[in-house]
C-alpha cells in the first residue's frame, strides 16, 4: 500500500532532522561550561610530556620486532616515513591547539568543525590509541624486566597458562596488567650487518627451522641487504612505526592546563616530534648495525644487542635505563586517556560518572576506567596486534584533524554579509576575494572528492604494485588519471579565499600539507593486515552502539539547541513588554 504524501513528507523531515542531529557542532566557548583544571604547565613541561610519552615501546621494543620481521635495516626509512607523516599531522594539531585551547584534542577539534558523530568517532579512536599505547608500553616494560631475570616470568606463564589463539599473547601478561593498575651503540656498529647476503639468510633460516622441528613455524627473513623485505616491507614497517609517534597527541589534551596554550602547544608538539625522530632514527640504526637484523630480540632488543657485541655489563645498565624510560612513557600514555574520556563525558556523549573531578582537579573515575580497560587489553593481546590496532586509530584521528584544518581555514567569514551565490565552474577558479557560503561549500565538496581519490589511489598503489612495476598500461593510466584529478582538486581548494581569522600558529602551504598528510596516512592504513581491520571494525561497532544508544540522547549540545528557541522567545516577550 502506497504511503500518503504527508506521511512521506513527515518521514523525510524526520530523516533530515536526524542527520542534522548527527552533524550538530559545538561552539568554541559554550555557555555554562567551566574548566576545573589547574593551569600550571609550561612549554618545557609539554615538551617533556611529549617526549616521555612518545619514546616508549617504539624505541625499546617495536624497533627490534619491525626490523626483524618486517623491514630489516631499512627500518630507519620506515621511521623517516612515519616521522614525515607525523610532522604533517603535528602541524595540523598545532594550529588547532592554538585556535581551540581546550581539553579534548582531536575529539574537540572534530566537534567544533565537522559535527558530533565524527567527534565521537574521533574520540573513540583516540581512546583506542591511548588504551593500546598504555598496554603496549606496559608489555614492553615487563619484557625488559623479564629479560633481566632470564625470562622466568615468560617461561612460567607459558607453561601453566598458555594461549594459542591468533592475535592473542602467548600467555596472559598478569605482570603488565598489574603494572598498569599500579600506576645508542654506534661504537660497536658494523656496516656489514646492512649488507647480509641471501646465502647467509638461507643458512640462518635453515638453522632456525632445525631448532623448531616440533612446531610448524617457518622463519622468513627476506633476501638480505638493506631492503631484505623490499620497499613493500619498508612501507609496511612505516605503517607500524607510525604508532611510535602517537605520544605528541597528549600535548593537545592539555589545553586547559597550560599557562599560554596558543604558543606552548604548537612549540611543544614540534619540538617533541623532532627530538623523538632523532632518537628513533639513532636507536634503530644502532640496533641493525650492532647485530644482524634477523637475530634481534622482539621483546627486549636493546639489552640483547649489547650482550651480542660483548658488553654484557652494559646490558644490565641499558635494561635499567629502559625500565626507567618505559615507566615515564607509561605515565605519559596514561595522562591523556582520561582527559579525552572526561571531555566526552562532559559533553554528554559518554557516561556521566566519568566527568567527576576530584578535589585535586583530576578526572579520577575516567582515570580508573581507562586503566582497567588497558589492563584487560595487555592481559590478553600480543604486542604486534595491539600496535597495529593503535596505528589505525591514530592514523584515522590524524587524518580527520587534517580535514578539519581545511574546513576551518576556508570557512565563510561571519563578519561579512553575503548574498546567495549559485554554483558555477568559473567560480571554482575565480572566486570572490573573501570567503562566502558558496566558497566554503565548494571546499567541503572538493574535500570529500579528495578523500575518495586518496582512498582509491592508496588501494591501487598497494594492490597493483606489481602491475605498476611492469608498467602495464591499465595500471599506469589509472594511477595517472587519479593523481592528476587529485592535483586538480588541490588547485581548486588553493584558489578559494581563506578565513581572515588569525591564530598564533597556522599550517603553512595550505592546502598541500593537509592533503599530503591524509594521502600518506591512508596509504599507511592500507598496508595493515585484514585481522587488524577486523579487530578495528569490532572496536568501532562497540563505540557506535554506545553513541546511538546513549550519547545521541544525552548530548549537552542537543540540550543547548533545544533550550535556545525557548530562551529567544522569552527575550522577545520581554522586549515586547518593554516597548
VOGU-3710 file (C-alpha; in Angstrom, 3 decimals, decimal comma):
1> xxxxxxxxxx> 0,000/0,000/0,000  1,434/3,358/-1,058  2,094/5,880/1,663  0,405/9,254/1,645  2,225/12,398/0,560  2,017/13,844/4,051  3,427/10,613/5,511  6,379/10,660/3,107  6,980/14,346/3,853  6,965/13,630/7,584
11> xxxxxxxxxx> 9,346/10,704/7,132  11,765/12,792/5,056  11,628/15,551/7,663  12,450/13,062/10,418  15,412/11,688/8,453  16,686/15,211/7,762  16,291/16,148/11,427  18,204/13,008/12,468  21,065/13,837/10,078  21,190/17,375/11,426
21> xxxxxxxxxx> 21,375/15,893/14,919  24,482/13,907/13,987  26,230/16,932/12,478  25,477/19,487/15,206  28,599/21,387/16,149  29,860/22,573/19,492  30,658/26,288/19,876  34,214/27,243/20,807  33,033/28,869/24,024  29,833/27,038/25,050
31> xxxxxxxxxx> 27,629/28,781/27,551  27,710/27,291/31,049  30,842/25,149/30,503  33,569/25,806/33,048  37,105/24,460/33,231  38,011/22,770/36,513  41,619/22,088/35,549  44,551/23,958/37,038  46,642/25,955/34,516  50,108/25,050/35,753
41> xxxxxxxxxx> 52,024/23,649/32,727  54,705/25,464/30,713  56,183/24,876/27,258  59,089/22,858/28,707  56,572/20,739/30,629  54,766/19,965/27,365  57,996/19,040/25,579  58,903/16,707/28,440  55,416/15,211/28,395  55,516/14,708/24,632
51> xxxxxxxxxx> 58,983/13,126/24,600  58,245/10,982/27,638  55,002/9,716/26,120  56,448/9,081/22,665  59,782/7,423/23,471  58,294/4,234/24,855  57,693/0,821/23,356  58,537/2,221/19,925  62,215/2,668/20,687  62,751/-0,127/23,220
61> xxxxxxxxxx> 60,675/-2,946/21,696  58,993/-2,089/18,405  62,271/-1,255/16,679  63,514/-4,812/17,192  60,301/-6,521/16,119  59,777/-4,439/12,981  63,428/-4,710/11,916  63,463/-8,481/12,448  60,173/-9,388/10,792  59,009/-6,566/8,519
71> xxxxxxxxxx> 61,612/-4,138/7,176  65,159/-5,183/8,164  67,838/-2,424/8,288  65,539/-0,189/6,211  63,606/0,380/9,429  65,382/3,747/9,545  63,495/4,625/6,329  60,299/3,295/7,929  60,784/5,642/10,865  61,552/8,509/8,466
81> xxxxxxxxxx> 58,298/7,970/6,521  56,338/7,680/9,772  58,034/10,810/11,094  57,157/12,841/7,987  53,531/11,739/8,273  53,563/12,604/11,973  55,105/16,040/11,366  52,365/16,907/8,869  49,753/15,717/11,360  51,556/17,571/14,145
91> xxxxxxxxxx> 51,377/20,854/12,219  47,608/20,419/11,868  47,329/19,636/15,585  49,435/22,687/16,378  47,050/25,033/14,552  44,025/23,599/16,322  45,853/23,739/19,638  46,356/27,467/19,031  42,745/28,026/17,908  40,953/25,754/20,399
101> xxxxxxxxxx> 42,949/25,644/23,675  40,568/23,248/25,418  40,731/19,683/26,756  39,805/17,017/24,221  42,444/17,081/21,491  41,250/15,804/18,084  37,864/14,913/19,577  37,148/18,556/20,363  38,615/19,772/17,053  36,210/17,498/15,187
111> xxxxxxxxxx> 33,268/18,576/17,348  33,659/22,279/16,572  34,353/21,684/12,871  32,530/18,690/11,346  29,940/17,703/13,938  29,017/15,415/16,802  29,062/11,935/15,277  32,519/12,471/13,761  33,679/13,874/17,072  32,557/10,726/18,875
121> xxxxxxxxxx> 34,237/8,523/16,268  37,445/10,526/16,656  37,300/10,373/20,440  36,654/6,633/20,311  39,701/6,222/18,065  41,821/8,275/20,446  40,722/6,082/23,336  41,805/3,055/21,314  45,173/4,684/20,719  45,754/5,559/24,360
131> xxxxxxxxxx> 44,456/2,278/25,762  46,674/0,264/23,441  49,590/2,651/23,895  49,395/2,144/27,639  49,063/-1,627/27,198  51,980/-1,919/24,797  54,319/0,173/26,958  53,427/-1,976/29,962  54,123/-5,107/27,940  57,451/-3,636/26,848
141> xxxxxxxxxx> 58,282/-2,881/30,497  57,592/-6,454/31,573  59,533/-7,828/28,602  62,583/-5,781/29,557  62,312/-6,753/33,219  61,805/-10,415/32,342  64,984/-10,355/30,274  66,894/-9,227/33,380  65,665/-12,300/35,305  66,388/-14,780/32,466
151> xxxxxxxxxx> 62,773/-14,903/31,212  61,483/-16,673/34,309  58,088/-14,934/34,098  57,501/-15,773/30,421  58,544/-19,420/30,793  56,385/-19,949/33,886  53,248/-18,336/32,438  53,703/-20,019/29,049  53,904/-23,386/30,774  50,964/-23,012/33,135
161> xxxxxxxxxx> 48,608/-20,567/31,326  49,214/-20,897/27,561  47,022/-19,079/24,989  47,297/-20,230/21,371  44,592/-18,197/19,599  45,672/-15,902/16,712  46,184/-12,304/17,813  46,422/-13,228/21,490  49,600/-13,223/23,504  51,488/-16,452/24,187
171> xxxxxxxxxx> 50,421/-16,161/27,814  48,285/-13,761/29,875  50,623/-10,986/30,983  49,480/-10,594/34,601  52,616/-8,649/35,464  51,943/-5,973/32,821  48,278/-5,743/33,811  49,252/-5,214/37,440  51,825/-2,613/36,399  49,134/-0,559/34,618
181> xxxxxxxxxx> 46,800/-0,700/37,513  49,556/0,431/39,892  50,237/3,244/38,005  72,579/4,235/21,264  75,590/1,993/20,241  77,309/3,164/17,034  80,763/2,385/18,526  80,174/-1,360/18,115  78,378/-0,965/14,785  79,344/-3,000/11,721
191> xxxxxxxxxx> 78,217/-1,823/8,274  78,285/-5,448/7,054  75,078/-6,015/9,011  73,365/-3,838/6,382  74,870/-5,977/3,599  73,949/-9,513/4,647  73,851/-11,885/1,673  70,900/-14,047/0,687  73,014/-17,160/1,287  73,575/-16,121/4,898
201> xxxxxxxxxx> 69,835/-15,586/5,318  69,064/-19,061/3,896  71,582/-20,675/6,260  70,146/-18,820/9,249  66,618/-19,811/8,236  67,638/-23,465/7,930  69,279/-23,481/11,346  66,228/-21,936/12,996  63,902/-24,414/11,314  66,036/-27,297/12,618
211> xxxxxxxxxx> 65,706/-25,885/16,114  61,905/-25,726/15,820  61,115/-29,062/14,150  58,440/-29,797/16,716  56,442/-26,744/15,612  55,116/-25,649/12,251  56,768/-22,242/12,387  58,758/-21,203/9,334  61,180/-18,325/9,638  61,147/-15,715/6,865
221> xxxxxxxxxx> 63,892/-13,097/6,970  63,731/-11,881/3,384  66,658/-11,769/0,975  69,207/-9,797/2,979  70,748/-6,441/2,172  69,400/-3,076/3,314  65,900/-3,831/1,977  65,526/-7,561/2,790  61,722/-7,386/2,507  61,681/-4,940/-0,397
231> xxxxxxxxxx> 60,121/-1,491/-0,497  56,784/-3,074/0,424  58,271/-4,240/3,721  59,718/-0,811/4,418  56,325/0,860/3,888  54,572/-1,822/5,918  57,101/-1,130/8,657  56,308/2,582/8,386  52,633/1,799/8,988  53,566/0,033/12,217
241> xxxxxxxxxx> 56,231/2,580/13,179  53,601/5,303/12,900  52,458/4,071/16,314  55,804/5,164/17,739  54,896/8,850/17,292  51,454/8,847/18,915  52,668/10,436/22,134  52,675/14,019/20,861  48,876/13,962/20,770  48,838/14,024/24,565
251> xxxxxxxxxx> 50,145/17,607/24,383  46,939/18,662/22,642  44,847/17,318/25,532  46,373/19,850/27,965  44,635/22,920/26,530  43,016/23,780/29,861  46,143/23,111/31,949  48,740/25,310/30,205  49,643/28,926/31,002  49,771/30,070/27,362
261> xxxxxxxxxx> 48,253/27,269/25,239  48,190/29,272/21,979  52,002/29,299/21,875  53,011/26,465/24,199  51,047/23,696/22,453  52,450/24,285/18,905  56,014/24,628/20,228  55,640/21,536/22,413  54,352/19,404/19,526  57,025/20,404/17,011
271> xxxxxxxxxx> 59,921/20,146/19,492  58,888/16,750/20,879  58,436/15,291/17,364  61,909/16,433/16,318  63,577/15,036/19,440  61,748/11,716/19,153  62,569/11,253/15,470  66,280/11,738/16,149  66,081/9,180/18,966  64,190/6,582/16,880
281> xxxxxxxxxx> 66,492/7,056/13,901  69,591/6,679/16,040  68,426/3,652/18,033  67,110/1,731/15,021  70,308/2,403/13,077  72,416/1,316/16,072  70,494/-1,915/16,571  70,738/-3,034/12,955  74,444/-2,118/12,821  75,320/-3,881/16,087
291> xxxxxxxxxx> 73,878/-7,264/15,087  72,161/-8,961/12,111  68,541/-7,867/11,947  67,248/-11,464/11,948  68,841/-12,084/15,362  67,201/-9,077/17,055  65,100/-9,890/20,093  61,431/-8,932/19,705  60,842/-8,335/23,416  63,996/-6,606/24,634
301> xxxxxxxxxx> 66,186/-5,747/21,602  68,415/-3,051/23,115  69,868/-5,016/26,066  70,250/-8,157/23,930  72,124/-6,170/21,271  74,680/-5,050/23,862  75,031/-8,648/25,016  75,622/-9,722/21,398  78,576/-7,336/20,965  80,151/-8,492/24,221
311> xxxxxxxxxx> 79,077/-5,677/26,503  77,201/-7,880/28,963  77,670/-5,476/31,847  76,206/-2,680/29,732  73,204/-4,898/29,065  72,003/-4,519/32,636  72,632/-0,780/32,713  70,681/-0,352/29,470  67,880/-2,566/30,756  67,556/-0,499/33,934
321> xxxxxxxxxx> 67,584/2,689/31,862  64,937/1,201/29,587  62,753/0,409/32,586  63,042/3,987/33,827  62,219/5,424/30,393  59,333/2,996/29,882  57,970/3,917/33,297  57,826/7,591/32,330  56,356/6,634/28,963  53,693/4,550/30,698
331> xxxxxxxxxx> 52,670/7,506/32,842  52,765/9,762/29,785  50,476/7,449/27,801  48,038/7,209/30,704  47,918/11,011/31,095  45,785/11,974/28,037  43,443/8,971/28,043  41,212/10,022/30,964  41,166/13,611/29,695  39,631/12,645/26,365
341> xxxxxxxxxx> 37,195/10,401/28,234  36,387/13,290/30,581  35,801/15,689/27,655  33,391/13,224/26,004  31,549/12,667/29,295  31,341/16,424/29,923  29,642/16,806/26,522  27,164/14,056/27,413  28,448/11,604/24,783  29,800/9,233/27,415
351> xxxxxxxxxx> 28,590/8,104/30,819  28,059/10,970/33,269  30,084/9,368/36,089  33,298/9,783/34,085  33,189/13,584/34,265  33,650/13,620/38,060  36,624/15,697/39,212  38,442/15,027/42,472  39,452/17,716/44,945  42,896/17,681/43,303
361> xxxxxxxxxx> 41,335/18,666/39,953  41,843/15,262/38,379  39,259/13,154/36,443  39,518/10,262/38,871  36,805/7,884/37,566  37,890/8,393/33,956  41,437/7,508/35,010  40,361/4,312/36,788  38,076/3,212/33,951  40,674/3,751/31,219
371> xxxxxxxxxx> 43,324/1,989/33,308  41,069/-1,027/33,795  40,433/-1,336/30,036  44,154/-1,019/29,292  44,943/-3,725/31,853  42,414/-6,055/30,225  43,935/-5,461/26,755  47,511/-6,094/27,874  46,403/-9,215/29,717  45,215/-10,963/26,557
381> xxxxxxxxxx> 46,690/-9,497/23,358  50,228/-9,650/21,971  52,259/-6,524/21,248  52,096/-6,618/17,422  48,299/-6,946/17,397  47,999/-4,073/19,875  50,332/-1,817/17,910  48,597/-2,381/14,567  45,176/-1,613/16,043  46,576/1,505/17,652
391> xxxxxxxxxx> 48,055/2,616/14,325  44,653/2,517/12,620  43,011/4,569/15,363  45,847/7,088/15,400  46,014/7,487/11,625  42,235/7,963/11,404  42,279/10,676/14,073  45,233/12,448/12,432  43,541/12,362/9,019  40,335/13,837/10,395
401> xxxxxxxxxx> 42,275/16,660/12,054  43,903/17,466/8,687  40,448/17,577/7,063  39,188/19,818/9,871  42,023/22,275/9,211  40,916/22,568/5,586  37,296/23,139/6,549  38,145/25,637/9,286  40,588/27,722/7,225  38,142/28,071/4,326
411> xxxxxxxxxx> 35,075/28,637/6,477  32,828/31,543/5,484  33,565/34,791/7,278  30,618/35,586/9,541  31,668/39,231/9,842  30,583/39,887/6,276  27,067/39,646/4,824  27,000/37,830/1,504  24,206/37,353/-0,944  23,314/33,859/-2,097
421> xxxxxxxxxx> 25,587/32,665/-4,900  24,780/29,890/-7,370  27,374/27,268/-8,253  29,465/27,873/-11,355  32,593/26,294/-12,825  34,131/29,737/-13,277  33,597/30,398/-9,571  35,832/27,438/-8,731  38,852/29,135/-10,294  37,828/32,808/-9,965
431> xxxxxxxxxx> 36,094/33,049/-6,584  35,341/36,287/-4,685  38,171/37,780/-2,590  36,527/36,894/0,732  35,175/33,512/1,883  31,432/33,105/1,366  28,954/30,334/1,994  29,443/29,241/-1,621  33,255/29,084/-1,462  33,114/27,260/1,873
441> xxxxxxxxxx> 30,679/24,741/0,427  32,941/24,294/-2,616  35,851/23,417/-0,323  33,732/20,923/1,635  32,581/19,159/-1,550  36,066/19,079/-3,089  37,474/17,762/0,216  35,069/14,810/0,051  36,200/14,176/-3,546  39,841/14,308/-2,403
451> xxxxxxxxxx> 39,161/11,711/0,300  37,598/9,402/-2,305  40,541/9,855/-4,683  43,048/9,280/-1,881  41,409/6,017/-0,784  41,197/4,657/-4,363  44,753/5,738/-5,166  46,138/4,204/-1,957  44,407/0,877/-2,559  45,585/0,829/-6,174
461> xxxxxxxxxx> 49,197/1,637/-5,287  49,140/-1,114/-2,670  47,334/-3,877/-4,574  48,563/-3,222/-8,129  52,200/-2,598/-7,251  53,440/-5,494/-9,407  51,489/-4,239/-12,427  52,953/-0,774/-11,936  56,481/-2,180/-11,765  55,863/-3,978/-15,063
471> xxxxxxxxxx> 54,457/-0,705/-16,456  51,227/-2,318/-17,557  49,172/0,250/-19,460  45,941/-0,056/-17,471  47,591/0,461/-14,090  49,834/3,339/-15,217  46,904/5,084/-16,932  44,605/4,685/-13,931  47,186/5,965/-11,446  47,987/8,914/-13,721
481> xxxxxxxxxx> 44,312/9,894/-14,047  43,757/9,634/-10,284  46,920/11,609/-9,487  46,043/14,398/-11,944  42,492/14,542/-10,562  43,927/14,866/-7,057  46,237/17,697/-8,153  43,304/19,478/-9,825  41,225/19,180/-6,644  44,075/20,659/-4,587
491> xxxxxxxxxx> 44,393/23,562/-7,047  40,649/24,269/-6,757  40,882/24,485/-2,961  44,018/26,609/-3,222  42,102/29,130/-5,349  39,396/29,613/-2,709  39,695/32,554/-0,252  40,737/31,733/3,299  39,171/32,960/6,519  40,538/36,223/7,888
501> xxxxxxxxxx> 40,763/34,793/11,425  44,406/34,669/12,551  45,840/32,152/15,041  49,154/32,090/16,933  50,215/29,196/14,690  48,859/28,348/11,229  49,709/25,399/8,973  51,904/26,598/6,086  51,483/25,604/2,422  47,728/25,152/2,631
511> xxxxxxxxxx> 46,093/23,033/1,264  49,108/20,910/0,265  50,269/19,801/3,734  46,825/18,593/4,990  46,164/16,735/1,716  49,619/15,109/1,703  49,082/14,163/5,344  45,791/12,439/4,507  47,381/10,689/1,493  50,316/9,301/3,499
521> xxxxxxxxxx> 48,050/8,318/6,385  45,601/6,491/4,130  48,363/4,636/2,315  49,839/3,508/5,628  46,416/2,303/6,778  46,071/0,194/3,624  49,350/-1,555/4,493  47,868/-3,055/7,669  46,525/-6,607/7,550  42,978/-7,948/7,417
531> xxxxxxxxxx> 42,996/-9,249/11,007  43,825/-5,766/12,243  40,926/-4,290/10,284  38,542/-6,901/11,700  39,567/-6,063/15,270  39,262/-2,356/14,475  35,780/-2,855/12,993  34,703/-4,620/16,189  36,037/-1,744/18,305  34,201/0,813/16,154
541> xxxxxxxxxx> 30,956/-1,216/16,308  31,086/-1,139/20,109  31,672/2,620/20,038  28,793/3,332/17,663  26,457/1,221/19,794  27,392/3,364/22,811  26,864/6,584/20,867  23,476/5,730/19,336  22,132/4,131/22,498  23,423/6,756/24,959
551> xxxxxxxxxx> 25,408/9,677/23,562  22,962/10,901/20,931  20,206/11,169/23,591  22,285/12,730/26,396  24,279/15,197/24,317  24,759/18,501/26,143  24,848/20,310/22,810  21,436/18,810/21,969  20,047/20,270/25,189  21,578/23,681/24,392
561> xxxxxxxxxx> 19,928/23,739/20,971  16,584/22,689/22,420  16,730/25,407/25,070  17,819/28,119/22,634  14,358/28,718/20,986  12,737/28,946/24,436  15,338/31,476/25,524  14,779/33,546/22,362  11,007/33,514/22,895  11,439/34,794/26,466
571> xxxxxxxxx> 13,697/37,594/25,207  11,146/38,550/22,530  8,324/38,675/25,090  10,380/40,870/27,423  11,212/43,237/24,575  7,532/43,473/23,595  6,513/44,251/27,166  9,227/46,882/27,433  8,045/48,504/24,197
//
